Amino acid sequence: MVFEQESVRLKSGLSLVKVPMQTGSVTIMALIKAGSKDEFGGKWGAAHFLEHFVFKGTRKFPKVNDVTKVIDGIGGKQNAFTWTDFTGYWVKVASSQFEKGLEVVSQLVSEPLLPGEELEKEKGTIVEEIKMIEDDYPKKTWRVFQGLLFPDSAIGRPVIGYEETVKAMKRDDLKAFLNRWYIPENMVVVVAGGLSQVENLDKQVEDSFAAIGEKRSVEVREDGPQVFTQDSPRVEVVNKQTEQAHIMMGLRSFGFEDERVYGLWVANQILGGNMSSRLWNEVREKRGLAYYVGSGFFAHERTGAFYARAGVKLSKAQEAVKVIREEMLKMADKKVSDEELIMGKEGVRGNFLLDLEDSQEVASFMAEDWAMRKGKTRRVNEVLKAIEKVSAGDIRRIMAEVVVANQFNLSVVGPFESKDKFVKVMD
């Protein structure tokens, strides 16, 4: 689906992106350019805690379940998310229910009550979420991997925080984060979907978010360095009694605005993006080492990561690590074939366009672009042209920059008392 968005800056300083689509639904998303990397004073987990806590009541919806009841009552969907770089809140409703959806989203970010009597209960909920991650071994490998990639940095901390910091969280800590970052100049509202019947959209948004605060400059961020160096591979093993070994390995890559990300996107598709990929064929089909195996990438503002992950036989864990590492290195050593290049580009293009049939995915794409591209959003055709321009030579050059033998990071969860055998494989 190809569409044209319109971006405006409202008088309050709030940014608004409007994306008309031929759908019967509409997604309203408010995204704040502040996440876990913007926490301060050791209040790790405050961004995520606040994202949970605003649902406990707002001025217009004061009771704990009021927001949920409103959206459920009109057959809509709602959710929120926290990442290192931003926090988002969204609802998806029938176009005829636009005003109610807008009211809910604006209330969550502009007039939450943050009821003190609910604080301890919410701490318990989040602590259980932390424990759930500890028992979810693929997620555990991710958490360890993040720390290996970005040690001693804000983007290397778990977004959810730590059990001890969550338990120590006070209402004033959440209020301070809200007041610092939930301001018009630091927020975008994206409205995507069936907008033909919506009148005075700009004014409706301006009025709904009027309580968010006065226009003022965004404070200087204290997210620390995002340039990282290492001299040799890093390996961390978490000794858990599991039925298979969960592994995640990868390397640092590029920031969100770096044009090389398009080549990385296609390279990822070829390496482990689907069931025709190199990793799937080599690790699962040919060797039978894994049930799940694949690759991925993500980007922060100034850095990112390219990785592979798998769940493998315990007795074959070192072999699986060796094979995956070799497949990643091959991407840097030799050009991909013409057939792989065509399939890779078409796969990326097709997946991207399929996602954009959903107004919620469109809203996410636009909002995240705004946050990570200094208030700018890409046109769909701009992305498609950049993907089409990627060549086999581009992929090899990009992989040679990223996939460097001494820059690997490996996290493993499984019944292993020592990491020595894994270190040996990585050397």
C-alpha positions as CSV (number, residue, x, y, z in Angstrom):
1,M,0.0,0.0,0.0
2,V,1.4,3.3,-1.1
3,F,0.2,6.5,0.7
4,E,1.3,10.1,1.3
5,Q,1.6,11.4,4.8
6,E,1.3,15.0,5.9
7,S,3.4,16.3,8.8
8,V,2.5,19.5,10.7
9,R,3.8,21.2,13.9
10,L,0.9,22.5,16.0
11,K,1.0,25.8,17.9
12,S,1.7,23.9,21.1
13,G,4.9,22.5,19.7
14,L,3.3,19.0,19.3
15,S,4.1,17.2,16.0
16,L,1.2,15.6,14.1
17,V,1.6,13.1,11.2
18,K,-1.6,12.3,9.2
19,V,-1.7,9.2,7.0
20,P,-5.0,8.7,5.1
21,M,-5.6,5.0,4.2
22,Q,-8.4,3.1,2.5
23,T,-9.4,1.3,5.7
24,G,-12.4,1.2,8.0
25,S,-10.2,1.6,11.1
26,V,-7.9,4.2,12.4
27,T,-4.9,4.0,14.7
28,I,-4.0,6.9,17.0
29,M,-0.5,6.7,18.4
30,A,1.3,9.1,20.7
31,L,5.1,8.5,20.8
32,I,7.4,10.2,23.2
33,K,11.1,10.5,22.3
34,A,12.2,9.1,25.7
35,G,12.9,5.6,26.7
36,S,15.1,3.7,29.1
37,K,18.3,5.4,27.9
38,D,16.8,8.7,29.1
39,E,16.4,7.6,32.7
40,F,18.4,9.5,35.3
41,G,19.5,9.2,38.9
42,G,19.7,5.4,39.0
43,K,15.9,5.1,38.5
44,W,16.4,2.3,36.0
45,G,13.1,1.0,34.7
46,A,11.2,4.3,35.2
47,A,10.2,4.7,31.5
48,H,8.7,1.2,31.4
49,F,7.1,1.6,34.9
50,L,5.5,4.8,33.8
51,E,4.2,3.2,30.6
52,H,2.4,0.7,32.8
53,F,1.3,3.1,35.5
54,V,-0.6,5.7,33.3
55,F,-3.3,3.0,32.7
56,K,-4.2,3.1,36.4
57,G,-6.3,6.2,35.9
58,T,-6.5,9.6,34.2
59,R,-8.6,12.7,34.9
60,K,-11.4,11.6,32.6
61,F,-11.0,7.9,33.3
62,P,-10.1,7.9,37.0
63,K,-10.6,4.2,37.9
64,V,-8.1,1.4,37.3
65,N,-10.1,-0.4,34.6
66,D,-11.8,2.7,33.0
67,V,-9.5,3.0,30.0
68,T,-9.7,-0.7,29.2
69,K,-13.5,-0.7,29.5
70,V,-13.8,2.2,27.1
71,I,-11.8,0.6,24.3
72,D,-13.2,-2.8,24.9
73,G,-16.7,-1.3,24.8
74,I,-16.2,0.0,21.3
75,G,-14.4,-3.1,20.0
76,G,-11.0,-1.5,19.8
77,K,-7.5,-2.5,20.6
78,Q,-5.0,-0.8,22.8
79,N,-1.4,-1.2,23.9
80,A,1.8,0.5,24.8
81,F,5.5,-0.2,24.5
82,T,8.8,1.0,25.8
83,W,12.2,0.9,24.0
84,T,15.6,2.4,24.8
85,D,14.8,5.4,22.6
86,F,11.1,6.0,22.9
87,T,7.8,5.1,24.5
88,G,4.5,4.7,22.6
89,Y,0.8,4.5,23.4
90,W,-1.8,3.5,20.8
91,V,-5.4,2.6,20.2
92,K,-6.9,1.1,17.0
93,V,-10.7,1.7,16.6
94,A,-13.3,1.9,13.9
95,S,-13.1,5.2,12.1
96,S,-16.5,6.2,13.5
97,Q,-14.9,6.0,17.0
98,F,-12.0,8.3,16.2
99,E,-12.9,10.9,18.8
100,K,-13.1,8.4,21.6
101,G,-9.8,6.8,20.6
102,L,-8.1,10.2,20.5
103,E,-9.5,11.0,24.0
104,V,-8.1,7.9,25.5
105,V,-4.6,8.3,24.0
106,S,-4.4,12.0,24.9
107,Q,-5.5,11.2,28.5
108,L,-2.9,8.6,29.0
109,V,0.0,10.9,28.2
110,S,-1.3,14.3,29.3
111,E,-3.4,13.7,32.5
112,P,-2.5,10.4,34.2
113,L,-3.3,10.4,37.9
114,L,-0.4,8.1,38.9
115,P,-2.4,6.9,42.0
116,G,-0.1,6.3,44.9
117,E,-2.3,3.5,46.3
118,E,-1.6,1.5,43.2
119,L,2.2,1.8,43.2
120,E,3.1,-1.2,45.3
121,K,0.7,-3.5,43.3
122,E,2.3,-2.4,40.1
123,K,5.8,-3.0,41.5
124,G,4.7,-6.6,42.1
125,T,3.4,-6.9,38.5
126,I,6.6,-5.6,37.0
127,V,8.8,-7.8,39.3
128,E,6.9,-10.8,38.1
129,E,7.5,-9.6,34.5
130,I,11.2,-9.5,35.2
131,K,11.0,-13.1,36.7
132,M,9.1,-14.2,33.6
133,I,12.0,-12.9,31.4
134,E,14.4,-14.9,33.5
135,D,12.4,-18.0,32.8
136,D,12.0,-17.2,29.1
137,Y,15.3,-18.3,27.8
138,P,15.3,-16.7,24.4
139,K,14.5,-13.4,26.1
140,K,17.2,-14.0,28.6
141,T,19.8,-14.5,25.9
142,W,18.6,-11.2,24.4
143,R,19.1,-9.4,27.7
144,V,22.6,-10.8,28.2
145,F,23.5,-10.1,24.6
146,Q,22.5,-6.4,24.9
147,G,24.8,-6.0,27.9
148,L,27.7,-7.6,26.0
149,L,27.2,-5.3,23.0
150,F,26.9,-2.1,24.9
151,P,28.6,-2.5,28.3
152,D,28.5,0.3,30.8
153,S,26.0,2.3,28.8
154,A,22.3,3.4,29.0
155,I,21.4,1.3,25.9
156,G,23.0,-1.8,27.4
157,R,20.7,-1.8,30.4
158,P,17.5,-3.8,30.3
159,V,14.5,-1.6,29.4
160,I,12.4,-3.1,32.2
161,G,15.1,-2.2,34.8
162,Y,16.2,-4.4,37.7
163,E,14.2,-6.0,40.5
164,E,15.9,-3.8,43.1
165,T,15.4,-0.5,41.1
166,V,11.7,-1.4,40.4
167,K,11.1,-2.1,44.1
168,A,12.7,1.2,45.1
169,M,10.7,3.3,42.6
170,K,8.6,6.1,44.1
171,R,5.7,8.0,42.6
172,D,7.9,11.2,42.5
173,D,10.4,9.3,40.3
174,L,7.7,8.6,37.8
175,K,6.3,12.1,38.0
176,A,9.8,13.5,37.4
177,F,10.3,11.4,34.3
178,L,6.8,12.4,33.0
179,N,7.4,16.1,33.6
180,R,10.9,16.0,32.0
181,W,10.0,14.2,28.8
182,Y,6.2,14.1,28.2
183,I,6.1,17.6,26.7
184,P,4.8,18.8,23.3
185,E,8.2,19.4,21.7
186,N,9.3,15.8,22.5
187,M,6.2,14.1,21.2
188,V,4.5,13.1,18.0
189,V,0.9,12.0,17.4
190,V,0.3,9.8,14.4
191,V,-3.2,9.3,13.0
192,A,-3.3,6.5,10.3
193,G,-6.3,4.9,8.7
194,G,-9.7,5.9,7.4
195,L,-9.8,9.7,7.9
196,S,-12.3,10.8,5.3
197,Q,-15.0,11.3,7.9
198,V,-12.8,13.0,10.5
199,E,-13.4,16.8,10.5
200,N,-11.0,19.4,11.9
201,L,-8.4,16.8,12.7
202,D,-5.6,19.3,13.6
203,K,-7.8,21.2,16.0
204,Q,-9.1,18.0,17.6
205,V,-5.6,16.8,18.3
206,E,-4.5,20.2,19.6
207,D,-7.5,20.5,21.9
208,S,-7.2,16.9,23.2
209,F,-3.5,17.3,24.1
210,A,-3.9,20.8,25.5
211,A,-3.2,19.6,29.1
212,I,0.2,18.2,28.2
213,G,2.1,21.3,29.3
214,E,3.6,24.5,28.0
215,K,5.8,24.6,25.0
216,R,9.5,24.4,26.0
217,S,12.8,23.1,24.8
218,V,13.7,19.5,25.3
219,E,16.4,19.0,27.9
220,V,19.9,17.9,27.0
221,R,20.0,14.1,27.0
222,E,22.5,12.2,29.1
223,D,22.6,8.9,27.3
224,G,26.4,8.6,27.3
225,P,28.7,7.3,24.6
226,Q,27.4,5.2,21.7
227,V,30.8,4.3,20.3
228,F,32.1,1.0,21.6
229,T,35.3,-0.9,21.0
230,Q,36.5,-4.4,21.8
231,D,39.7,-6.4,21.1
232,S,38.3,-9.9,21.2
233,P,35.0,-11.8,21.2
234,R,32.9,-11.6,24.3
235,V,31.1,-14.7,25.6
236,E,28.7,-15.0,28.5
237,V,27.0,-18.3,29.6
238,V,24.0,-18.4,31.9
239,N,23.9,-21.8,33.6
240,K,20.3,-23.0,33.5
241,Q,18.8,-26.5,33.4
242,T,17.2,-26.3,30.0
243,E,16.3,-28.9,27.4
244,Q,18.1,-27.1,24.6
245,A,20.8,-24.4,24.4
246,H,19.6,-20.9,23.5
247,I,22.2,-18.9,21.7
248,M,22.4,-15.3,20.4
249,M,25.5,-13.9,18.7
250,G,26.2,-10.8,16.8
251,L,28.0,-7.6,16.3
252,R,27.5,-3.8,16.5
253,S,26.3,-2.2,13.3
254,F,24.8,1.2,12.2
255,G,22.6,3.9,13.6
256,F,19.0,4.4,12.5
257,E,19.7,7.1,9.9
258,D,22.7,5.4,8.3
259,E,22.0,4.6,4.6
260,R,23.9,1.3,5.0
261,V,20.9,0.0,7.0
262,Y,19.2,-0.8,3.7
263,G,22.0,-3.1,2.7
264,L,22.0,-4.6,6.1
265,W,18.2,-5.2,5.8
266,V,18.7,-7.2,2.6
267,A,21.7,-9.1,4.0
268,N,19.7,-10.1,7.0
269,Q,17.0,-11.5,4.8
270,I,19.5,-13.6,2.9
271,L,21.3,-14.8,6.0
272,G,18.4,-15.7,8.3
273,G,15.2,-13.8,7.4
274,N,13.0,-16.7,6.3
275,M,12.8,-20.5,5.6
276,S,14.8,-20.1,2.4
277,S,17.7,-18.4,4.2
278,R,21.3,-19.7,4.6
279,L,21.0,-20.2,8.3
280,W,17.7,-22.1,8.0
281,N,19.1,-24.4,5.3
282,E,22.5,-25.0,6.9
283,V,21.6,-25.2,10.6
284,R,18.2,-26.8,10.5
285,E,17.6,-28.5,7.2
286,K,21.1,-29.8,6.5
287,R,22.5,-30.5,10.0
288,G,19.3,-30.8,12.1
289,L,20.9,-28.8,14.9
290,A,18.0,-26.4,15.7
291,Y,14.3,-26.0,15.8
292,Y,14.3,-22.2,15.6
293,V,17.1,-20.3,13.9
294,G,17.2,-16.9,12.2
295,S,18.8,-13.5,12.1
296,G,17.9,-9.9,12.7
297,F,19.0,-6.4,13.2
298,F,18.0,-3.3,15.2
299,A,19.1,0.3,15.3
300,H,19.5,3.0,18.0
301,E,20.3,6.6,17.0
302,R,24.0,6.2,16.6
303,T,24.7,2.5,16.7
304,G,22.9,-0.8,16.2
305,A,23.3,-4.6,16.0
306,F,23.3,-7.5,13.5
307,Y,22.7,-10.9,15.1
308,A,21.7,-14.5,14.8
309,R,19.8,-16.6,17.3
310,A,18.8,-20.3,17.7
311,G,17.6,-23.0,20.0
312,V,19.9,-26.0,19.5
313,K,20.6,-29.5,20.8
314,L,22.6,-29.4,24.0
315,S,25.2,-31.9,22.7
316,K,25.6,-29.8,19.5
317,A,25.7,-26.3,21.0
318,Q,29.4,-25.6,20.2
319,E,28.9,-27.0,16.7
320,A,25.9,-24.8,16.1
321,V,27.8,-21.7,17.3
322,K,30.7,-22.6,15.0
323,V,28.4,-23.1,12.0
324,I,26.4,-19.9,12.6
325,R,29.6,-17.9,13.0
326,E,31.0,-19.3,9.8
327,E,27.8,-18.4,7.9
328,M,28.0,-14.9,9.1
329,L,31.6,-14.6,8.1
330,K,30.9,-15.9,4.7
331,M,28.6,-12.9,4.1
332,A,31.7,-10.7,4.4
333,D,34.0,-12.9,2.4
334,K,32.1,-13.5,-0.8
335,K,29.3,-11.7,-2.8
336,V,25.8,-13.2,-2.6
337,S,24.5,-14.8,-5.7
338,D,22.2,-13.0,-8.2
339,E,19.4,-15.3,-7.2
340,E,19.9,-14.6,-3.5
341,L,20.1,-10.8,-4.1
342,I,16.8,-10.9,-6.0
343,M,15.0,-13.0,-3.4
344,G,16.5,-11.0,-0.6
345,K,15.3,-7.6,-2.0
346,E,11.9,-9.0,-3.0
347,G,11.5,-10.5,0.4
348,V,12.3,-7.3,2.2
349,R,10.1,-5.3,-0.2
350,G,7.1,-7.7,0.2
351,N,7.3,-7.9,4.0
352,F,7.5,-4.1,4.2
353,L,4.5,-3.6,2.0
354,L,2.4,-6.3,3.8
355,D,3.1,-4.6,7.1
356,L,1.9,-1.3,5.8
357,E,-1.6,-2.8,5.1
358,D,-2.2,-2.4,8.8
359,S,-2.8,1.1,10.2
360,Q,-1.1,0.2,13.4
361,E,2.1,-0.8,11.6
362,V,1.9,2.4,9.6
363,A,1.6,4.5,12.7
364,S,4.5,2.7,14.3
365,F,6.7,3.2,11.2
366,M,5.9,6.9,11.0
367,A,6.2,7.5,14.8
368,E,9.6,5.7,15.1
369,D,10.9,7.5,12.0
370,W,10.0,10.8,13.6
371,A,11.7,9.9,16.8
372,M,14.9,8.5,15.2
373,R,15.2,10.9,12.2
374,K,15.0,14.2,14.0
375,G,11.4,14.9,13.3
376,K,11.4,13.6,9.7
377,T,9.4,10.7,8.2
378,R,10.3,8.7,5.1
379,R,7.9,8.2,2.1
380,V,7.2,4.6,1.3
381,N,8.6,5.0,-2.2
382,E,11.8,6.4,-0.7
383,V,12.3,3.2,1.3
384,L,11.5,1.0,-1.7
385,K,13.9,2.8,-4.0
386,A,16.7,2.5,-1.4
387,I,16.0,-1.3,-1.1
388,E,16.1,-1.6,-4.9
389,K,19.5,0.1,-5.2
390,V,21.2,-2.4,-2.9
391,S,23.8,-4.5,-4.9
392,A,25.7,-7.7,-4.1
393,G,28.8,-5.5,-3.8
394,D,27.1,-3.2,-1.3
395,I,26.2,-6.2,0.8
396,R,29.7,-7.6,0.8
397,R,31.2,-4.2,1.7
398,I,28.7,-3.7,4.5
399,M,29.2,-7.2,5.9
400,A,32.9,-6.7,5.8
401,E,32.5,-3.6,8.0
402,V,30.1,-5.3,10.4
403,V,31.1,-9.0,10.6
404,V,34.7,-8.8,12.0
405,A,36.0,-11.9,13.7
406,N,37.2,-10.2,16.9
407,Q,34.0,-8.2,17.3
408,F,31.6,-11.1,17.9
409,N,29.4,-11.2,21.1
410,L,27.8,-14.5,22.2
411,S,25.2,-15.2,24.9
412,V,24.2,-18.7,25.8
413,V,21.6,-20.0,28.2
414,G,21.8,-23.7,29.0
415,P,23.2,-26.3,31.5
416,F,26.9,-25.3,31.0
417,E,29.1,-24.7,34.0
418,S,31.9,-23.1,32.0
419,K,32.1,-20.8,28.9
420,D,35.5,-22.2,28.0
421,K,34.4,-24.4,25.1
422,F,32.3,-21.5,23.6
423,V,35.3,-19.1,23.9
424,K,37.4,-21.6,22.1
425,V,34.9,-21.8,19.2
426,M,34.8,-18.0,19.0
427,D,38.6,-17.5,18.8
